[in-house]
Amino acid sequence: MARQALRCAPDDPDALANAAVVLGSLGEDIDLAISSIDRSLALNPSFARGWVWSARLRNYAGEPDVAIEHYKRSLRLSPRDRMGTFSLPLGMAYFLKRQFGDAAAILLASLEQAPGLPVAYQLLGSCYAHLGRLDKAREIVTRLKKITPIVAPNAGFLRNPEHRELFLSGLRLAMGEET
């Protein structure tokens, strides 16, 4: 359906952005997802939520620096739009850059605003594990298990194998498994 939306509405920024997020999140063609979100933002450069979605897709594509830039642009366009789900791309970008302390602070704030986001718990648990704070990591995993049985996803959304392994190795540590 996302591909059909791209064919039917090639000049609709909302349709392009929504299709891009679906394609990128489901492990589909990341290049098509990126080109679709870029077209959306070229058509509507003031689309704050689109910049957040672009940040998310840039993380998936292994471009955390671009993700941070796009996230910050979204905040300049809409400074009051700070829902927890929208700060997640920033936390993920800092995680992928191995700035675990910065990532953890952002992810904690994200969870305070939106406590039902499994990926925020997963990233936070992995952060704590990489920081050597295994008690905190295990506490986060315990909290995660209350909302989903899936502690370690396949992480296919992260196209860069090093980023995928960084994420999953931290989760394995957080769950008390060897890496």
FENZIGI-V520075 format. One record per residue. N is the residue number from 0. RES is the residue in three letters. OMEGA is omega in whole degrees, -180 to 180 (NA if undefined). D_FIRST is the distance of its C-alpha to the first C-alpha in Angstrom with 1 decimal. Layout:
((N	RES	OMEGA	D_FIRST) (N	RES	OMEGA	D_FIRST))
This chain:
((0	MET	179	0.0) (1	ALA	178	3.8) (2	ARG	177	5.4) (3	GLN	178	4.9) (4	ALA	178	6.1) (5	LEU	179	8.7) (6	ARG	-175	9.8) (7	CYS	-175	10.2) (8	ALA	-175	11.8) (9	PRO	-180	13.6) (10	ASP	179	16.5) (11	ASP	-177	15.2) (12	PRO	-180	16.2) (13	ASP	180	14.4) (14	ALA	179	10.9) (15	LEU	-179	11.9) (16	ALA	180	13.3) (17	ASN	179	10.7) (18	ALA	-180	8.1) (19	ALA	-179	11.3) (20	VAL	179	12.3) (21	VAL	-179	9.3) (22	LEU	-179	9.7) (23	GLY	-177	13.4) (24	SER	-177	13.8) (25	LEU	177	12.3) (26	GLY	179	14.6) (27	GLU	-176	12.3) (28	ASP	-177	13.9) (29	ILE	179	16.0) (30	ASP	176	17.3) (31	LEU	178	14.1) (32	ALA	-180	13.5) (33	ILE	-179	17.1) (34	SER	179	17.2) (35	SER	179	14.3) (36	ILE	177	16.2) (37	ASP	178	19.4) (38	ARG	178	18.3) (39	SER	-177	17.4) (40	LEU	174	20.8) (41	ALA	178	22.6) (42	LEU	-179	21.4) (43	ASN	-177	22.4) (44	PRO	178	24.8) (45	SER	-177	25.8) (46	PHE	-174	22.5) (47	ALA	-179	24.0) (48	ARG	176	21.0) (49	GLY	177	19.2) (50	TRP	176	22.3) (51	VAL	180	22.0) (52	TRP	176	18.4) (53	SER	177	19.7) (54	ALA	179	22.6) (55	ARG	-179	20.4) (56	LEU	178	18.5) (57	ARG	174	22.0) (58	ASN	-180	23.3) (59	TYR	-178	20.7) (60	ALA	179	21.7) (61	GLY	-178	25.3) (62	GLU	-175	26.4) (63	PRO	179	28.0) (64	ASP	177	30.4) (65	VAL	178	27.6) (66	ALA	180	25.9) (67	ILE	179	29.2) (68	GLU	-178	29.7) (69	HIS	178	26.3) (70	TYR	-180	26.8) (71	LYS	176	30.3) (72	ARG	179	29.1) (73	SER	179	26.8) (74	LEU	176	30.0) (75	ARG	-179	32.0) (76	LEU	-177	29.6) (77	SER	-173	29.3) (78	PRO	-179	32.2) (79	ARG	-179	31.9) (80	ASP	-175	28.3) (81	ARG	177	29.3) (82	MET	-178	27.2) (83	GLY	-179	27.4) (84	THR	-178	23.8) (85	PHE	176	24.2) (86	SER	180	27.3) (87	LEU	179	25.7) (88	PRO	179	24.6) (89	LEU	176	28.2) (90	GLY	179	29.6) (91	MET	-180	27.4) (92	ALA	178	28.5) (93	TYR	175	32.1) (94	PHE	-178	31.6) (95	LEU	177	30.3) (96	LYS	-180	33.3) (97	ARG	174	35.5) (98	GLN	-169	36.8) (99	PHE	179	36.7) (100	GLY	178	39.0) (101	ASP	-180	37.0) (102	ALA	-178	33.7) (103	ALA	-180	35.3) (104	ALA	-180	36.6) (105	ILE	-179	33.2) (106	LEU	176	31.5) (107	LEU	178	34.2) (108	ALA	178	33.8) (109	SER	-179	30.0) (110	LEU	176	30.9) (111	GLU	-179	33.5) (112	GLN	-177	31.0) (113	ALA	-172	28.1) (114	PRO	-178	29.7) (115	GLY	-177	26.7) (116	LEU	-178	24.9) (117	PRO	-176	25.3) (118	VAL	177	24.6) (119	ALA	176	27.3) (120	TYR	-179	29.7) (121	GLN	179	28.8) (122	LEU	-179	29.4) (123	LEU	177	32.5) (124	GLY	178	33.9) (125	SER	176	33.4) (126	CYS	-178	35.1) (127	TYR	179	38.0) (128	ALA	179	38.5) (129	HIS	176	38.6) (130	LEU	-178	41.0) (131	GLY	-180	43.2) (132	ARG	-172	42.8) (133	LEU	177	42.1) (134	ASP	178	43.3) (135	LYS	180	40.8) (136	ALA	-179	38.0) (137	ARG	175	38.9) (138	GLU	178	39.1) (139	ILE	178	35.5) (140	VAL	177	34.4) (141	THR	178	36.2) (142	ARG	179	34.5) (143	LEU	-178	31.1) (144	LYS	177	31.9) (145	LYS	-180	32.4) (146	ILE	178	28.8) (147	THR	175	27.1) (148	PRO	-176	28.5) (149	ILE	179	26.6) (150	VAL	-179	29.0) (151	ALA	179	28.0) (152	PRO	178	24.3) (153	ASN	176	23.4) (154	ALA	178	22.8) (155	GLY	178	20.3) (156	PHE	176	18.8) (157	LEU	-174	22.1) (158	ARG	180	22.1) (159	ASN	-178	25.8) (160	PRO	178	27.8) (161	GLU	178	30.7) (162	HIS	179	28.7) (163	ARG	-179	27.1) (164	GLU	176	30.7) (165	LEU	180	32.1) (166	PHE	-175	29.7) (167	LEU	179	30.3) (168	SER	176	34.0) (169	GLY	178	34.6) (170	LEU	178	32.8) (171	ARG	177	35.0) (172	LEU	-179	38.0) (173	ALA	179	37.0) (174	MET	179	36.8) (175	GLY	179	40.2) (176	GLU	176	39.1) (177	GLU	176	40.5) (178	THR	NA	38.6))
